Amino acid sequence: VVMNISSEFVLGSHSAVTVVAVTPSSTVVGVVPGIIAAAGLSHESHFAFEYYAPPSAEATPALATIHGTTTSAGSTSTTISITNFPLVTSAQDVQVRFGDSASEVTFVQSSASYVRITVRVPPSESAGSYPISITYVGREPAPAGKNPTEVYSRESKIAVAPFSYYIPAPYVSSQTLLFCDMCNHGPVCISSGRCAGGALPRNGRAPLRPGSPEDQRVLTVRVQNAPRINYNPQGKLTGTSWVEVSFGGSSYGTLKR
């Protein structure tokens, strides 16, 4: 179906005609011949038109924390398998984005039937769905049966894979519970990995010393995936932030800093 026709007269030559037409659907993948002919005229213009199967992609894993951490071996990457995609010979052949955030391609494996790439997962400011878009920016080979030395106008090949970010739950491990018999002077109890006097902190254990001074029974807790806590240079909580520490569900510790 022809949508629009426009012409431009060029001095000393024939006029140039632009035809805009609706592309018919096809069950055939590949190059098909096209013809432009005007009613009542014997002249015809021939052209080649290419149909292609739309690319599809799947990411494994398809989930990361908002910090960009995944369950992959490298902890900060995901592998994307793509079908119906041009041959990728280097990382420079593709551009990968998680939503609006660019990503680095660290590994490429490609064949005639599939493309597999590994990319770094960028952090996200919020949780939710951020589809991965993989855009081919390399030079595609000429259509079948066409001159390989010529440059052909091709539609951009873009594959999209579902991907989501989530906010991880805070947690504390025994390796992040550090007890000092005596604290260093200053805003932190442990300095350069040592307690006062150069002693090593105890991991996940503390001596029972009822009635001992507070400075001799300080537990430093490092919370992974902690929410934002507002505090001043002295380590005291500010604004609406609050922290509660319990031992065994009933005994509460005093927050020092």
Disulfide bonds with the S-S distance in Angstrom:
Cys180-Cys195 1.94
Cys183-Cys189 2.06
